[in-house]
């Protein structure tokens, strides 16, 4: 993707696989991620979900995309990568978009081999496969989710040892009540009965057994542990 370097500093339009589109100034492109500024926020977008990129024909003036005083998390990195950006974002307040119409606001607390843990004051610990992260927006150090006091957030954070892989972490919670993909579909709420890749066996509230493809599950919350 080195040919994108010629677009650095120009206004571009990005179409994502989720049919979302973003317009902004291309700040930097790395080995597997790019950074754009939309006039308000920095978007860190992995190439995995980018359908296409084009120079914008918008009549918006360059002044609409003047950089803010907020330092991007790729500062002092010579060639950025998705992994480096995630490591730099650890412990920061971020907005993560994975699917649907909702953004997830919280703190990245752990980065494992193929997933990360986002602590949200609303959803608590969320397991998010890296392959489903469509963009990440860092916030200023002085900002907190929902304007909560930092001491309150720290007190509610849950300490847990996490397995290296998403699969192994879920296997630790067989027998627990879980919510997949924020529970927007009631069929994604239930008891985690078994997991044999790539199939997750889930028993719903009505007692129905469903077999979900793990590769299409974008987030997991453990709401009640080991209720066998």
C-alpha positions as CSV (number, residue, x, y, z in Angstrom):
1,X,0.0,0.0,0.0
2,X,3.0,2.3,-0.3
3,X,1.4,4.0,-3.3
4,X,-1.0,5.7,-0.9
5,X,1.9,7.9,0.3
6,X,1.3,10.1,-2.7
7,X,-2.1,11.0,-1.3
8,X,-0.7,12.1,2.1
9,X,-2.0,15.5,3.0
10,X,-4.9,15.3,0.5
11,X,-8.6,14.9,1.3
12,X,-9.7,11.3,0.6
13,X,-12.9,9.3,0.8
14,X,-12.8,5.8,2.2
15,X,-15.5,3.1,1.7
16,X,-15.6,0.4,4.3
17,X,-17.0,-3.1,4.1
18,X,-19.8,-2.1,6.5
19,X,-21.0,0.4,3.9
20,X,-19.7,3.1,6.1
21,X,-17.8,6.0,4.5
22,X,-15.3,8.5,6.0
23,X,-14.0,11.7,4.4
24,X,-10.9,13.4,5.8
25,X,-7.2,14.3,5.3
26,X,-4.8,11.4,4.9
27,X,-2.3,12.0,7.7
28,X,-0.3,8.8,7.3
29,X,-0.4,5.3,5.8
30,X,1.5,2.3,7.2
31,X,2.0,-1.3,6.5
32,X,-1.6,-2.3,7.4
33,X,-3.3,0.8,8.7
34,X,-3.9,4.4,7.7
35,X,-4.7,7.6,9.7
36,X,-7.1,10.2,8.6
37,X,-8.4,13.4,10.2
38,X,-12.0,14.5,9.6
39,X,-11.7,17.9,11.1
40,X,-12.6,16.7,14.6
41,X,-11.1,13.3,15.2
42,X,-8.3,11.0,14.1
43,X,-9.4,7.7,12.7
44,X,-7.1,4.7,12.7
45,X,-8.4,2.4,10.1
46,X,-7.0,-1.1,9.4
47,X,-6.8,-1.9,5.6
48,X,-8.7,-5.2,6.2
49,X,-12.1,-3.5,6.0
50,X,-11.3,-0.9,3.4
51,X,-13.1,-1.5,0.1
52,X,-11.6,1.5,-1.8
53,X,-10.0,4.9,-1.4
54,X,-10.3,7.9,-3.7
55,X,-9.4,11.5,-3.7
56,X,-12.4,13.6,-2.6
57,X,-14.1,15.9,-5.1
58,X,-15.8,17.7,-2.2
59,X,-15.9,21.5,-2.3
60,X,-15.0,21.6,1.3
61,X,-12.0,23.9,1.9
62,X,-8.7,22.8,3.3
63,X,-9.4,24.8,6.5
64,X,-12.1,22.2,7.4
65,X,-9.3,19.7,8.0
66,X,-6.7,21.6,9.9
67,X,-5.2,19.3,12.6
68,X,-6.2,19.7,16.2
69,X,-3.9,20.1,19.1
70,X,-4.6,16.5,20.1
71,X,-1.5,14.4,19.5
72,X,-2.2,11.3,17.5
73,X,-1.1,7.9,18.9
74,X,1.2,7.3,16.0
75,X,3.5,10.0,17.3
76,X,7.2,9.1,17.1
77,X,6.6,5.9,15.1
78,X,8.6,5.9,11.9
79,X,6.4,3.4,10.0
80,X,3.0,2.7,11.7
81,X,1.3,-0.7,11.9
82,X,-1.9,-1.9,13.4
83,X,-0.1,-3.7,16.2
84,X,2.0,-0.7,17.1
85,X,-1.1,1.6,17.2
86,X,-3.0,-0.9,19.4
87,X,0.0,-1.0,21.8
88,X,0.2,2.8,21.9
89,X,-3.6,3.0,22.6
90,X,-3.5,0.6,25.5
91,X,-4.8,2.4,28.6
92,X,-6.3,5.3,26.6
93,X,-9.9,6.3,26.3
94,X,-11.0,5.2,22.8
95,X,-14.0,4.9,20.5
96,X,-14.0,1.5,18.7
97,X,-16.4,0.7,15.9
98,X,-17.1,-2.9,15.0
99,X,-20.6,-3.1,13.5
100,X,-24.1,-1.7,13.4
101,X,-24.9,1.8,14.5
102,X,-23.1,1.9,17.9
103,X,-19.6,2.8,18.9
104,X,-18.0,1.3,21.9
105,X,-16.4,3.8,24.4
106,X,-13.9,2.6,26.9
107,X,-10.3,1.8,27.6
108,X,-8.1,-0.9,25.9
109,X,-6.8,-2.9,28.9
110,X,-5.3,-6.0,27.2
111,X,-4.1,-6.9,23.7
112,X,-3.8,-10.6,23.0
113,X,-2.8,-12.6,19.9
114,X,-6.1,-12.2,18.0
115,X,-8.3,-10.1,20.2
116,X,-8.4,-7.2,22.6
117,X,-10.2,-6.4,25.8
118,X,-12.1,-3.1,26.0
119,X,-13.3,-2.0,29.4
120,X,-16.5,0.0,29.0
121,X,-18.3,1.6,32.0
122,X,-21.5,0.4,30.4
123,X,-20.7,-3.1,29.1
124,X,-17.7,-3.9,31.4
125,X,-15.1,-6.2,29.9
126,X,-15.7,-6.8,26.2
127,X,-13.7,-9.3,24.1
128,X,-13.3,-8.0,20.5
129,X,-11.5,-10.0,17.8
130,X,-8.9,-7.8,16.0
131,X,-10.3,-8.9,12.7
132,X,-13.6,-7.1,13.3
133,X,-12.1,-3.8,14.4
134,X,-13.0,-1.3,11.7
135,X,-11.7,1.8,13.2
136,X,-10.3,3.3,16.4
137,X,-10.5,6.9,17.6
138,X,-8.4,8.0,20.5
139,X,-9.6,10.8,22.8
140,X,-7.6,13.4,24.7
141,X,-6.1,12.3,28.0
142,X,-8.3,14.7,29.9
143,X,-11.5,13.1,28.5
144,X,-13.3,10.1,30.0
145,X,-16.3,8.0,28.8
146,X,-19.6,9.7,29.6
147,X,-17.6,12.4,31.5
148,X,-17.3,10.0,34.5
149,X,-14.6,10.6,37.1
150,X,-11.5,8.5,36.6
151,X,-11.4,7.2,40.2
152,X,-15.0,5.8,39.7
153,X,-13.9,4.1,36.5
154,X,-10.8,2.6,38.1
155,X,-12.9,1.1,40.9
156,X,-15.3,-0.6,38.6
157,X,-12.6,-2.2,36.3
158,X,-12.5,-5.9,36.5
159,X,-9.2,-7.7,37.0
160,X,-8.9,-11.0,35.1
161,X,-6.2,-13.1,33.5
162,X,-6.9,-13.5,29.8
163,X,-6.0,-16.4,27.5
164,X,-3.7,-15.7,24.5
165,X,-6.4,-16.5,21.9
166,X,-10.1,-15.6,21.5
167,X,-11.0,-19.3,21.2
168,X,-9.2,-20.2,24.5
169,X,-10.7,-17.3,26.3
170,X,-14.2,-18.3,25.4
171,X,-13.4,-21.9,26.3
172,X,-12.7,-20.7,29.8
173,X,-16.3,-19.5,30.0
174,X,-18.1,-22.5,28.8
175,X,-21.2,-22.8,31.1
176,X,-21.4,-19.0,31.5
177,X,-24.1,-16.6,30.3
178,X,-22.8,-14.5,27.4
179,X,-23.9,-11.7,25.1
180,X,-22.6,-11.7,21.5
181,X,-22.6,-8.5,19.4
182,X,-24.1,-6.3,22.1
183,X,-27.2,-8.5,22.2
184,X,-28.9,-6.6,19.3
185,X,-30.3,-10.0,18.3
186,X,-31.9,-11.9,21.1
187,X,-30.6,-15.1,19.5
188,X,-27.1,-14.0,20.5
189,X,-27.8,-14.0,24.3
190,X,-27.6,-17.2,26.2
191,X,-25.5,-19.9,27.9
192,X,-22.2,-20.8,26.2
193,X,-22.6,-24.5,26.0
194,X,-19.6,-25.6,23.9
195,X,-17.1,-24.4,21.4
196,X,-15.5,-26.6,18.8
197,X,-14.0,-24.4,16.0
198,X,-15.5,-22.8,14.2
199,X,-18.9,-23.5,15.9
200,X,-20.1,-22.0,19.1
201,X,-23.0,-23.8,20.8
202,X,-25.4,-21.3,22.5
203,X,-28.6,-22.1,24.5
204,X,-31.0,-19.1,24.3
205,X,-33.4,-17.9,26.9
206,X,-36.2,-20.0,25.4
207,X,-34.0,-23.1,25.6
208,X,-33.3,-23.3,21.9
209,X,-29.8,-24.4,20.9
210,X,-28.1,-22.4,18.2
211,X,-24.8,-23.0,16.5
212,X,-23.0,-19.8,15.7
213,X,-20.0,-19.4,13.4
214,X,-17.3,-17.9,15.7
215,X,-15.7,-16.1,12.8
216,X,-18.8,-13.9,12.5
217,X,-19.1,-12.9,16.1
218,X,-17.7,-9.4,16.7
219,X,-17.8,-9.0,20.4
220,X,-18.5,-11.0,23.6
221,X,-19.5,-10.0,27.1
222,X,-19.4,-12.5,29.9
223,X,-22.4,-11.6,32.1
224,X,-22.6,-14.5,34.6
225,X,-19.7,-16.9,35.0
226,X,-20.0,-20.7,35.2
227,X,-23.7,-21.2,36.0
228,X,-23.7,-24.9,35.3
